[in-house]
Amino acid sequence: MAKQITDANFQEILAEGKPVVIDFWATWCGPCRMVGPIIDELATEYEGRVVIGKVDVDANADLPSQFGVRNIPTIIFLKDGQMVNKMVGAQSKEAFKKEIDKLL
């Protein structure tokens, strides 16, 4: 299951020192509901190696602004605290895995 990432706990998650994948989503977003289960599966598959989480854009204003999220779903990939890639819109599980594997 993906972690719930918030404006308040983001720094703690970065402090773990692992690559981080964040799914920016909202409950009212149809494509987000398609991506959500894929993100949860990936969180289980990469557990212990990569932190995979979700940010509800309606409940958190700082993180979407910090990473320039204009459309959802947006998935960002962080390595050493720096964004190395961003994918906008629904993608396949294989596309996400390819990007996550680049972080390892």
C-alpha positions in Angstrom: 0.0 0.0 0.0 1.3 3.4 -0.9 2.2 5.8 1.9 0.1 8.9 2.5 2.5 11.8 1.9 1.5 15.2 3.2 3.1 18.7 3.4 3.8 17.8 7.1 5.6 14.5 6.7 7.4 15.0 3.4 10.8 15.9 5.0 10.7 12.8 7.1 10.1 10.7 4.0 13.1 12.3 2.2 15.2 11.7 5.4 14.9 8.0 4.9 17.4 8.4 2.1 15.6 6.1 -0.4 14.3 7.1 -3.9 10.8 8.5 -3.7 7.9 8.2 -6.1 4.9 10.4 -5.5 1.5 10.2 -7.1 -0.3 13.5 -7.0 -4.1 12.7 -7.1 -7.6 13.8 -6.0 -10.7 11.8 -5.2 -12.7 13.5 -8.0 -10.1 12.6 -10.7 -11.1 9.7 -13.0 -7.6 8.9 -14.4 -6.3 9.1 -10.8 -8.6 6.3 -9.8 -7.1 4.2 -12.6 -3.5 4.9 -11.5 -4.1 4.5 -7.8 -4.2 0.6 -7.7 -1.1 0.4 -9.9 0.8 2.7 -7.4 -0.4 0.5 -4.5 0.9 -2.6 -6.3 4.3 -0.9 -7.0 4.6 0.2 -3.4 4.3 -3.5 -2.4 6.7 -4.7 -5.1 9.4 -2.1 -4.2 8.9 -2.1 -0.5 12.1 -1.5 1.4 13.9 -0.2 -1.7 11.8 2.8 -2.8 9.3 4.9 -0.9 6.1 5.1 -3.0 3.3 7.4 -1.8 0.4 9.6 -2.7 -0.4 13.2 -2.2 -4.0 14.4 -2.1 -3.8 17.7 -3.9 -7.0 18.9 -2.3 -5.6 18.4 1.2 -2.0 19.6 0.5 -1.1 22.8 -1.2 2.7 23.1 -0.7 3.9 19.9 -2.4 2.0 20.3 -5.6 3.2 23.9 -5.8 6.8 23.0 -5.0 6.9 20.4 -7.8 4.9 22.5 -10.4 2.0 20.0 -10.5 -0.6 21.5 -12.9 -2.5 18.4 -14.0 -3.3 15.2 -12.2 -2.4 12.5 -12.0 1.2 13.6 -12.0 3.8 11.1 -10.8 7.2 12.4 -9.8 10.4 10.5 -9.3 13.0 11.8 -6.7 16.5 10.6 -6.2 18.7 12.2 -3.5 15.8 14.6 -2.8 15.9 16.0 -6.4 13.2 15.4 -9.0 14.7 13.4 -11.9 11.5 12.7 -13.8 7.8 13.6 -14.0 5.0 11.7 -15.8 1.6 13.4 -16.4 -1.6 11.4 -17.0 -2.4 7.7 -16.7 0.4 5.4 -17.7 0.9 1.6 -17.7 2.5 -0.2 -14.8 5.4 -1.1 -17.1 6.1 2.6 -17.8 6.2 3.3 -14.1 8.4 0.3 -13.4 10.9 1.4 -16.0 11.2 4.8 -14.4 11.4 3.3 -10.8 14.2 0.9 -11.9 16.2 3.9 -13.1 16.2 5.2 -9.6 17.8 2.0 -8.1 
